[in-house]
Amino acid sequence: MTYSIRRRQALQHCFISALALGSSPLTAALGSTGRAGCIPGAGRGQLNLQRGRLTGLGPLAPVNALGIALPNGFTVRKLAQEGQRVPTPAGPNAYSDYRWHTFPDGGAVIPKANGGWVYSSNSEVPWLPLGGCGALSFNAQGAVEDAYSILSGTTQNCAGGATPWKTWISCEEAKDGLCWECDPFVQGQGAAKPSLGRFAHEAVAVDDRRQAVYLTEDIADGRFYRWTAAPGDVDDSGRMALESGTLEVMNIRGFDNDCYPAADALVQARLNVAWAPVSQVDQRQDKV
């Protein structure tokens, strides 16, 4: 990589508003040097973003027997507990062979053809080989049928993302972490996808129309990445093998070299970006 540490810091907090290409409303605000309205990266505080719809749910009820406080009209049930076999009242046995993992983190709900669904759940254990990902299989009535592992022998599996072809990409948040594609419908072992980079992965989002994957990095000066499939990586159905492609890192024009927007309004505007190829995909990105 030719990007310096200072340029990496320029990308923190900014990618949320910088996906759109085209003309930028900030031309006048930035001035001819592109430095107007900037503050040092170390001085950037929390963004003052608009509050989401979930903030209007109303006050929480008292904590219930499970130790959870819910808004009025909501209910909760316990499906699994760390270290214990999962109850499977709709399956062939009363309990699964799988003991639910510790540190459950990011996951997704993926529909099954029969009307049921599978819930994938990462295990963010920060040491080998206790990470991985488990799954709960539900029938169409919402009862648990089975529980099993879909990934093991990995570390600090934090977030990830579901694909349009109904797989789950589980991401390792370690600094040399990989993305692993898993079949959520059966017990098994996910496949590592080194083409998606080796860094402290957080989440991924698949854009099958553009044959691209967007990836976030969870470190203090983390970057925003785009992976674009090579022509031979995509089959006739549009499914990407995630084996061969181009990994790039985003730079926000006008806010580089340890420069942050000074105003929240600038951060939330549409900004011009450029994509720089990652030259050493097989290396830890915090080292290049």
Rosetta blueprint (number, residue, H / E / L):
1 M L
2 T L
3 Y L
4 S L
5 I H
6 R H
7 R H
8 R H
9 Q H
10 A H
11 L H
12 Q L
13 H L
14 C L
15 F H
16 I H
17 S H
18 A L
19 L L
20 A L
21 L L
22 G L
23 S L
24 S L
25 P L
26 L L
27 T H
28 A H
29 A H
30 L H
31 G L
32 S L
33 T L
34 G L
35 R L
36 A L
37 G L
38 C E
39 I E
40 P E
41 G H
42 A H
43 G H
44 R L
45 G L
46 Q L
47 L L
48 N L
49 L L
50 Q L
51 R L
52 G L
53 R H
54 L H
55 T H
56 G H
57 L L
58 G L
59 P L
60 L E
61 A L
62 P L
63 V L
64 N L
65 A L
66 L L
67 G L
68 I L
69 A L
70 L L
71 P E
72 N L
73 G L
74 F L
75 T L
76 V L
77 R L
78 K L
79 L L
80 A L
81 Q L
82 E L
83 G L
84 Q L
85 R E
86 V E
87 P E
88 T L
89 P L
90 A L
91 G L
92 P L
93 N L
94 A L
95 Y E
96 S E
97 D E
98 Y E
99 R E
100 W L
101 H L
102 T L
103 F L
104 P E
105 D E
106 G E
107 G E
108 A E
109 V E
110 I E
111 P E
112 K L
113 A L
114 N L
115 G L
116 G L
117 W E
118 V E
119 Y E
120 S E
121 S E
122 N E
123 S E
124 E L
125 V L
126 P L
127 W L
128 L L
129 P L
130 L L
131 G L
132 G L
133 C E
134 G E
135 A E
136 L E
137 S E
138 F E
139 N L
140 A L
141 Q L
142 G L
143 A L
144 V E
145 E E
146 D E
147 A E
148 Y E
149 S E
150 I E
151 L E
152 S L
153 G L
154 T L
155 T L
156 Q L
157 N E
158 C E
159 A E
160 G E
161 G E
162 A E
163 T L
164 P L
165 W L
166 K L
167 T L
168 W E
169 I E
170 S E
171 C E
172 E E
173 E L
174 A L
175 K L
176 D L
177 G L
178 L L
179 C E
180 W E
181 E E
182 C E
183 D L
184 P L
185 F L
186 V L
187 Q L
188 G L
189 Q L
190 G L
191 A E
192 A E
193 K L
194 P H
195 S H
196 L H
197 G L
198 R E
199 F L
200 A L
201 H E
202 E E
203 A E
204 V E
205 A E
206 V E
207 D E
208 D L
209 R L
210 R L
211 Q L
212 A E
213 V E
214 Y E
215 L E
216 T E
217 E E
218 D L
219 I L
220 A L
221 D L
222 G L
223 R L
224 F E
225 Y E
226 R E
227 W E
228 T E
229 A E
230 A L
231 P H
232 G H
233 D H
234 V E
235 D L
236 D L
237 S L
238 G L
239 R L
240 M E
241 A L
242 L L
243 E L
244 S L
245 G E
246 T E
247 L E
248 E E
249 V E
250 M E
251 N E
252 I E
253 R L
254 G L
255 F L
256 D L
257 N L
258 D L
259 C E
260 Y E
261 P E
262 A L
263 A L
264 D H
265 A H
266 L H
267 V H
268 Q L
269 A L
270 R L
271 L L
272 N L
273 V E
274 A E
275 W E
276 A E
277 P E
278 V L
279 S L
280 Q L
281 V L
282 D L
283 Q L
284 R E
285 Q H
286 D H
287 K H
288 V L
